[in-house]
Structures are given as structure tokens and as C-alpha cells.
């Protein structure tokens, strides 16, 4: 008898099977998704393989744990209060509405709720790109009270995305002005370019500004937008088809830098 036992655990939504000694110490773990057995005690290799035998689902690689990448080390060193990765789409609006929900007898919907719905729609579409090698950060706070609604980092590059609720309304674009329905024109494209420039400065990388319109009835252009890419919510999935600009290691390194709140303190 080897005296070893298998203890299943979950880390970040993924199952790992730990091989433990009688005193509870781990000497190995099996990562099914990576098809790898990581050994902490090499002289128990055969015992570990025999113990894990009934749990193996195919060929596996066996060896010492992989050396953490610089991005992984940066993530491990990041204090939870400084980590922006857990932010939900519209995080700032959710917090604001929770603190000050507004009167219940309003005749018209609170405009913050329309803005929140837009950020959630775009944010959820971006989060679905995770399987294609993309990372998205939501509601990034900038000095002065500004924020970037979404920052998408992936093989196709970096994109600072501003979500705009336009449900069943006509949108007219005359750079830098955006007119939504019967509202007065707003120099929104100038602000979106400025935010993308601040992100580019913080990350020392090229960042593309994007205006994402949620549910517009029609979009027309009087003047072609300069630099800003304008998409509707169903077109967000097109990011997955962009040509590779960044290597996976670059994506991870930029994501590790961008998720650190301190990165944005001086932009």
C-alpha cells in the first residue's frame, strides 16, 4: 500500500486532483485540462502514477510544476484590493445605484440604468471571447472620475471600448459629434480617443478606441470617424476573427499590468 490518497479540489473553476500523504501534505496534483501530473516529490513518482491511475482520462505529461511566468508572478503578488479583474460589466454604475438608487416614483427610467444595461450587454459579449484567447477588464477607473467601460486585450490587439445605449434610436455621426435620437450632439468621439490615449500611455502599447452602440435603429455618418471604430453589439464577436497581432505571452503580460489598479493612478 502506498499510503497515498486523492483529494479533488476546484481552483478558478477548474478541477485538480491532489495526491496527499497520510499527514495531509500534497506531493503531486493532476490537472485534467492541461493533461499534466505535477510532481513535488520525484521519488514517489511510481506511487503517484499508481494512485492516480483510475482517474486518468488519457495520455499525460509527468514532471515538476512549471515555472510561473512573469505575468503569473505579478498576479500572485497583486493585493486583492488592487485587482480590477473581478470587476463586473458596469461595476461603477452598480455601486452607484446601490448607494443612491434614486426615488421609486420617477416618471422616466433612471438614465444610469440604461447606461448599465449597455455596459452589461457589451461586457457579456466581450467575456464570451475568453475562449478565443481574449481578456476583458471592465469599469477601469481613471484619475479625475473618468473610467474606461471595457478594455479588451487579445490576439488582435488592445481595444478601449465605450458602450452607448441607443435602443431603437437613430444615431448620426459627424466626427467628433455623435447625435442620439433627438438629443443634442455630443463630442463623444473626442472623449473616446482621449481615453484610449490614456490607456495607451499607461500600458505603453497601441490601443484602438471603439464606440459600441447597443440596439440602434439606424446608424448614419456625415463625417467618417477618425481612428474610432464604431460597432453595434452583435458585431463585438468580430474581435475573435481579427488577425494575430499579439503573442499569448504578450496578452498575458499586458493583462497582468492592466488589472493592477496602480497602473492607472497617473494617466
QUINORNOR-V819944 format. One record per residue. N is the residue number from 1. NEAR is the number of other ideal C-beta (glycine too) atoms within 12 Angstrom. Layout:
n->[N | N]
near->[NEAR | NEAR]
This chain:
n->[1 | 2 | 3 | 4 | 5 | 6 | 7 | 8 | 9 | 10 | 11 | 12 | 13 | 14 | 15 | 16 | 17 | 18 | 19 | 20 | 21 | 22 | 23 | 24 | 25 | 26 | 27 | 28 | 29 | 30 | 31 | 32 | 33 | 34 | 35 | 36 | 37 | 38 | 39 | 40 | 41 | 42 | 43 | 44 | 45 | 46 | 47 | 48 | 49 | 50 | 51 | 52 | 53 | 54 | 55 | 56 | 57 | 58 | 59 | 60 | 61 | 62 | 63 | 64 | 65 | 66 | 67 | 68 | 69 | 70 | 71 | 72 | 73 | 74 | 75 | 76 | 77 | 78 | 79 | 80 | 81 | 82 | 83 | 84 | 85 | 86 | 87 | 88 | 89 | 90 | 91 | 92 | 93 | 94 | 95 | 96 | 97 | 98 | 99 | 100 | 101 | 102 | 103 | 104 | 105 | 106 | 107 | 108 | 109 | 110 | 111 | 112 | 113 | 114 | 115 | 116 | 117 | 118 | 119 | 120 | 121 | 122 | 123 | 124 | 125 | 126 | 127 | 128 | 129 | 130 | 131 | 132 | 133 | 134 | 135 | 136 | 137 | 138 | 139 | 140 | 141 | 142 | 143 | 144 | 145 | 146 | 147 | 148 | 149 | 150 | 151 | 152 | 153 | 154 | 155 | 156 | 157 | 158 | 159 | 160 | 161 | 162 | 163 | 164 | 165 | 166 | 167 | 168 | 169 | 170 | 171 | 172 | 173 | 174 | 175 | 176 | 177 | 178 | 179 | 180 | 181 | 182 | 183 | 184 | 185 | 186 | 187 | 188 | 189 | 190 | 191 | 192 | 193 | 194 | 195 | 196 | 197 | 198 | 199 | 200 | 201 | 202 | 203 | 204 | 205 | 206 | 207 | 208 | 209 | 210 | 211 | 212 | 213 | 214 | 215 | 216 | 217 | 218 | 219 | 220 | 221 | 222 | 223 | 224 | 225 | 226 | 227 | 228 | 229 | 230 | 231 | 232 | 233 | 234 | 235 | 236 | 237 | 238 | 239 | 240 | 241 | 242 | 243 | 244 | 245 | 246 | 247 | 248 | 249 | 250 | 251 | 252 | 253 | 254 | 255 | 256 | 257 | 258 | 259 | 260 | 261 | 262 | 263 | 264 | 265 | 266 | 267]
near->[8 | 22 | 17 | 29 | 24 | 28 | 23 | 19 | 18 | 14 | 14 | 13 | 9 | 15 | 20 | 27 | 33 | 29 | 37 | 27 | 22 | 12 | 10 | 13 | 17 | 25 | 33 | 40 | 33 | 37 | 30 | 21 | 17 | 19 | 15 | 24 | 37 | 29 | 27 | 21 | 22 | 18 | 11 | 25 | 23 | 18 | 25 | 36 | 22 | 20 | 29 | 36 | 19 | 11 | 26 | 22 | 15 | 12 | 9 | 25 | 17 | 25 | 18 | 17 | 23 | 13 | 10 | 14 | 18 | 18 | 25 | 19 | 14 | 25 | 26 | 14 | 17 | 24 | 14 | 14 | 10 | 23 | 23 | 35 | 29 | 17 | 30 | 24 | 36 | 32 | 27 | 27 | 32 | 24 | 18 | 21 | 21 | 15 | 11 | 12 | 15 | 16 | 9 | 8 | 7 | 12 | 7 | 11 | 16 | 21 | 19 | 25 | 22 | 26 | 31 | 31 | 28 | 37 | 39 | 29 | 32 | 44 | 38 | 25 | 32 | 38 | 28 | 20 | 30 | 22 | 11 | 23 | 26 | 36 | 36 | 41 | 43 | 37 | 36 | 43 | 28 | 29 | 18 | 14 | 8 | 23 | 35 | 44 | 46 | 50 | 48 | 51 | 43 | 35 | 27 | 26 | 32 | 39 | 46 | 47 | 48 | 43 | 42 | 41 | 34 | 36 | 23 | 15 | 23 | 20 | 37 | 29 | 33 | 20 | 25 | 25 | 23 | 36 | 29 | 32 | 20 | 10 | 18 | 12 | 21 | 22 | 18 | 34 | 33 | 23 | 27 | 39 | 27 | 26 | 37 | 39 | 25 | 29 | 41 | 26 | 20 | 32 | 33 | 16 | 27 | 22 | 37 | 33 | 39 | 42 | 45 | 44 | 38 | 39 | 25 | 30 | 17 | 18 | 27 | 18 | 20 | 16 | 17 | 15 | 29 | 17 | 24 | 37 | 32 | 33 | 33 | 28 | 34 | 15 | 24 | 36 | 23 | 22 | 36 | 22 | 15 | 25 | 12 | 17 | 22 | 28 | 14 | 20 | 16 | 28 | 32 | 27 | 27 | 38 | 37 | 31 | 33 | 43 | 34 | 28 | 28 | 21 | 32 | 30 | 15 | 12 | 28]
